[in-house]
Amino acid sequence: MLTRREKNEGEYWPSISDLMSGLMLVFLLIAIAYMRNVEEGQKKIKKVAVAYQETQVTLYQSLMDEFKKDLPQWKAEIDKETLSIQFKEPEILFKTGSAEITIAFKEVLDDFFPRYLNILFSPKFEKSIDEIRIEGHTSSEWSNGLSSRKDAYFNNMALSQDRTRAVLEYCYGLLKNDQQRAKVQQYITANGLSSSKTIKDNSGHEDKKLSRRVEFRTRTNAEQKIVEIIEHFEK
């Protein structure tokens, strides 16, 4: 038989069902809050993705409007997906096996690079730019195919790095003021990629001539913005 004190104490203890109901309510509120955060995060990511697509299309169109007439004589193309301007005529880029820029390619860069920067560093696009990459690409062979694959890869890596640095250094010399130089130092990198991204022909074989190229590739900051959104909602 319970004493009066035990009865009074018992009145203050919630039943198991009441406790479970309370916990379920707490979990429900947490789930709702989480779902709202997820939904909000998804909306923000979608907004960034839409803006990214619009920027890609607009920037591609701006580059085409500016350079369309010049591309054939430069032996160049603009890739819509990567926003990469590809110079594909190795004979007018560098001397064979050398990082020395030809006079013909210097003349192309004299015309191309200032106009290129005017587009990318315009108020319309500058805030969307994350990186401008000067990429050097080679074929997979070295010394007419007499080197091993390993030696060819590393020799071409050194050559492609020297070439992209030479291009960057030459383009840097075309800049007119400290403001342009500061922006170039902030955004532009030189990347030698050896034969890691060769071009294939229709049969799937390497096109050694087209693989030897220089690209000016633009990366927007959409990816970084999405990462920041995800990290924010994971905290």
C-alpha positions in Angstrom: 0.0 0.0 0.0 1.4 3.4 -1.1 2.0 6.1 1.5 0.6 9.6 1.0 4.1 10.8 0.2 4.6 8.2 -2.5 1.2 9.0 -4.0 2.0 12.7 -4.2 5.4 12.0 -5.7 3.8 9.7 -8.3 1.5 12.5 -9.5 4.5 14.5 -10.7 6.0 11.8 -12.9 4.7 11.8 -16.5 3.5 8.5 -17.9 5.6 6.7 -20.5 3.0 7.5 -23.2 3.2 11.2 -22.3 6.9 11.2 -22.4 7.0 9.4 -25.8 4.5 11.9 -27.2 6.6 14.8 -26.1 9.7 13.3 -27.7 7.9 12.6 -30.9 6.8 16.2 -31.0 10.4 17.4 -30.5 11.6 15.1 -33.2 8.8 16.3 -35.5 9.8 19.9 -35.0 13.4 19.1 -35.6 12.5 17.3 -38.8 10.3 20.2 -40.0 13.1 22.6 -39.3 15.6 20.4 -41.1 13.3 20.0 -44.1 12.8 23.7 -44.3 16.6 24.2 -44.3 17.0 21.6 -47.0 14.3 23.1 -49.1 15.8 26.6 -48.6 19.3 25.2 -49.5 17.9 23.5 -52.6 16.3 26.7 -53.7 19.5 28.6 -53.3 21.5 25.9 -55.2 18.9 26.0 -58.0 19.2 29.8 -58.1 23.0 29.6 -58.4 22.7 26.8 -61.1 20.3 28.9 -63.1 22.5 32.0 -62.8 25.5 29.9 -63.8 23.8 28.6 -66.9 22.8 32.2 -67.9 26.3 33.4 -67.3 27.7 30.6 -69.4 25.4 31.3 -72.3 25.9 35.1 -72.1 29.7 34.9 -71.8 29.9 32.4 -74.7 27.8 34.7 -76.8 30.0 37.7 -75.9 33.2 35.8 -76.8 31.7 34.7 -80.1 30.5 38.2 -81.0 33.9 39.6 -80.3 36.1 36.9 -82.0 33.9 35.1 -84.5 35.6 36.8 -87.5 39.1 36.2 -86.1 38.8 32.5 -85.2 39.3 31.1 -88.7 42.5 33.0 -89.4 43.7 32.2 -85.8 42.9 28.5 -86.4 41.0 28.7 -83.1 37.6 27.5 -81.7 35.5 28.4 -78.7 34.1 25.5 -76.7 30.6 26.5 -75.5 30.6 24.0 -72.6 34.0 24.9 -71.1 34.2 28.5 -72.3 37.6 27.6 -73.6 39.3 29.4 -76.6 41.5 26.7 -78.2 44.4 27.7 -80.5 44.9 24.5 -82.5 47.6 25.1 -85.0 50.9 24.0 -83.5 53.0 25.4 -86.3 52.0 28.9 -85.5 52.3 28.6 -81.7 55.8 27.5 -80.8 58.9 26.2 -82.5 59.0 22.4 -82.4 60.1 21.0 -79.0 60.5 24.6 -77.7 58.7 27.0 -75.4 59.7 29.9 -77.6 56.6 31.6 -78.9 56.5 32.2 -82.7 56.2 35.7 -84.1 52.9 34.6 -85.7 51.4 33.6 -82.3 52.7 36.8 -80.7 50.8 38.8 -83.3 47.7 36.7 -82.4 48.1 37.3 -78.7 48.7 41.1 -79.3 45.2 41.2 -80.9 43.4 38.6 -78.8 44.5 39.1 -75.2 43.5 42.8 -74.5 40.1 42.2 -76.1 39.7 39.0 -74.1 40.4 40.7 -70.8 38.0 43.6 -71.7 35.2 41.0 -71.8 36.1 39.0 -68.7 36.9 42.0 -66.5 33.9 44.0 -67.6 31.3 44.8 -64.8 29.0 42.3 -66.5 31.2 39.2 -65.8 34.0 40.0 -63.4 32.1 39.0 -60.3 31.3 35.6 -61.8 34.9 34.7 -62.7 36.8 32.3 -60.5 39.8 31.6 -62.6 41.2 32.1 -66.1 43.5 29.2 -67.0 46.1 29.3 -69.7 46.5 25.6 -70.5 49.3 24.0 -72.5 48.6 20.6 -74.1 50.9 18.2 -76.0 50.6 15.0 -77.9 51.6 11.7 -76.1 54.8 11.3 -78.1 58.3 12.7 -77.6 61.3 12.6 -79.9 59.3 11.0 -82.8 58.0 8.2 -80.6 61.4 7.0 -79.6 61.0 7.7 -75.9 59.2 5.5 -73.4 55.7 6.5 -72.4 56.9 7.6 -69.0 59.7 9.8 -70.4 57.4 11.2 -73.0 54.8 12.2 -70.4 57.3 13.9 -68.1 59.2 15.6 -70.9 55.9 16.9 -72.3 54.9 18.0 -68.9 58.0 20.2 -68.5 57.5 21.5 -72.1 53.8 22.3 -71.6 54.5 24.1 -68.3 57.3 26.1 -69.9 55.0 27.0 -72.8 52.1 28.2 -70.7 54.4 30.3 -68.5 55.9 31.8 -71.7 52.4 32.7 -72.9 51.4 34.2 -69.5 54.6 36.2 -69.3 54.2 37.5 -72.9 50.5 38.4 -72.2 51.5 40.1 -68.9 53.8 42.3 -70.9 50.9 43.6 -72.9 49.1 45.0 -69.9 48.9 48.8 -69.7 48.5 49.6 -66.0 48.8 48.3 -62.5 45.1 47.7 -62.2 45.2 45.2 -65.0 48.3 43.6 -63.6 46.7 43.1 -60.2 43.6 41.5 -61.8 45.8 39.1 -63.9 47.8 38.1 -60.9 44.5 37.4 -59.0 42.7 35.4 -61.7 45.1 34.0 -64.3 47.1 30.8 -63.9 49.4 28.9 -66.2 48.9 25.1 -66.3 50.9 22.6 -68.2 49.0 19.4 -68.7 51.3 17.3 -70.9 49.3 14.7 -72.8 46.6 14.2 -70.1 43.9 15.6 -72.4 44.7 14.6 -75.9 42.2 15.0 -78.7 40.8 11.9 -80.3 39.7 11.5 -84.0 36.4 9.8 -85.0 38.0 6.3 -84.7 39.1 7.0 -81.1 42.8 7.4 -81.9 44.8 10.3 -80.8 45.1 13.2 -83.2 48.7 14.2 -82.4 48.5 17.5 -84.3 45.3 18.8 -82.7 46.5 17.6 -79.3 49.3 20.2 -79.4 47.4 23.3 -78.5 47.0 26.2 -76.1 43.7 27.0 -74.4 42.4 30.0 -72.5 39.7 28.5 -70.3 37.3 30.5 -68.1 35.9 29.0 -64.9 33.0 30.7 -63.1 32.5 30.7 -59.3 29.2 28.9 -59.4 30.8 25.7 -58.0 32.3 27.5 -55.1 29.0 29.2 -54.3 27.2 25.9 -54.2 29.9 24.4 -51.8 29.5 27.4 -49.5 25.7 26.9 -49.5 26.0 23.2 -48.6 28.6 24.0 -45.9 26.3 26.7 -44.4 23.3 24.3 -44.0 25.5 21.5 -42.6 26.6 23.6 -39.7 
